[in-house]
Structure formats: C-alpha cells, structure tokens
C-alpha cells in the first residue's frame, strides 16, 4: 500500500513538473517535509533498527525529488 502511494506521488510530481514547473516546487517541498519527518521519527528507534526503518523514507524522498526534477528538465527541453 505504501509503495503504491509513493509511486502515485512520484507520477503526480512528474506530471506537475512537466506541466507547471514553477508551481511543482511547493508540492515537492511538502512531500520532502513529510518524508523527512517520517525518516527522523523512524531513525529514533534504537541501534541498527533505526537505520533499517529510516531507509525507505530516504529512498522515497530521493525518488520523489528525482521524479519532479525529471519533469522540469523534460519541460525545459521542449521550450
């Protein structure tokens, strides 16, 4: 379920980045903020468990950022 939500967010950020590049930055920051908060909370778990629980949030954040940047870059090549 969480994987499907992240995939939907990435696709949405990709489309926003392509259609309205300037306006796509605010939703990207919102996603970053939420995933960073989740990563920080998960990292508070003791020992290696904290690193293990925080890793999916970091990977998801990087994927969302890359998706939005790809949409903006594709738009830049068209203009």
C-alpha positions as CSV (number, residue, x, y, z in Angstrom):
1,X,0.0,0.0,0.0
2,X,2.8,2.4,0.9
3,X,4.7,1.6,-2.3
4,X,1.6,2.4,-4.4
5,X,1.2,5.7,-2.6
6,X,4.9,6.6,-3.3
7,X,4.5,5.6,-6.9
8,X,1.4,7.8,-7.2
9,X,3.2,10.7,-5.6
10,X,6.2,10.3,-8.0
11,X,3.9,10.2,-11.0
12,X,2.0,13.3,-9.8
13,X,5.2,15.2,-9.2
14,X,6.5,14.2,-12.6
15,X,3.3,15.5,-14.3
16,X,3.3,18.7,-12.2
17,X,6.9,19.3,-13.0
18,X,6.2,18.9,-16.7
19,X,3.0,21.0,-16.9
20,X,3.7,23.7,-14.3
21,X,7.4,23.7,-13.4
22,X,7.4,26.7,-11.0
23,X,4.3,25.5,-9.2
24,X,5.6,22.0,-8.7
25,X,8.2,23.1,-6.2
26,X,5.7,23.6,-3.3
27,X,4.2,20.1,-3.5
28,X,7.7,18.7,-3.8
29,X,8.7,20.6,-0.6
30,X,5.6,19.3,1.1
31,X,6.4,15.7,0.2
32,X,10.1,16.3,1.3
33,X,8.9,17.6,4.6
34,X,6.6,14.7,5.3
35,X,9.1,12.1,4.3
36,X,11.9,13.8,6.2
37,X,9.7,13.9,9.3
38,X,8.9,10.2,9.0
39,X,12.6,9.4,8.4
40,X,13.6,11.3,11.5
41,X,11.0,9.6,13.6
42,X,11.9,6.1,12.3
43,X,15.6,6.8,13.0
44,X,14.9,7.3,16.7
45,X,14.5,3.6,17.1
46,X,17.4,2.0,18.9
47,X,20.5,0.7,17.2
48,X,20.5,-0.8,13.7
49,X,16.7,-1.0,13.7
50,X,16.6,2.8,13.4
51,X,18.7,2.8,10.3
52,X,16.7,0.0,8.8
53,X,13.4,1.7,9.5
54,X,14.6,5.1,8.2
55,X,16.0,3.9,4.9
56,X,12.6,3.5,3.0
57,X,11.7,7.1,3.8
58,X,15.0,8.4,2.5
59,X,14.8,6.3,-0.7
60,X,11.2,7.5,-1.3
61,X,12.2,11.1,-0.8
62,X,15.1,10.8,-3.3
63,X,12.7,9.1,-5.8
64,X,10.1,11.9,-5.4
65,X,12.8,14.6,-5.9
66,X,14.2,12.9,-8.9
67,X,10.8,12.5,-10.4
68,X,9.9,16.2,-10.1
69,X,13.3,17.2,-11.4
70,X,12.9,14.9,-14.4
71,X,9.6,16.6,-15.2
72,X,11.1,20.0,-15.0
73,X,14.1,19.0,-17.1
74,X,11.8,17.5,-19.8
75,X,9.8,20.7,-19.9
76,X,13.0,22.7,-20.3
77,X,14.0,20.7,-23.3
78,X,10.7,21.3,-25.1
79,X,10.7,25.1,-24.6
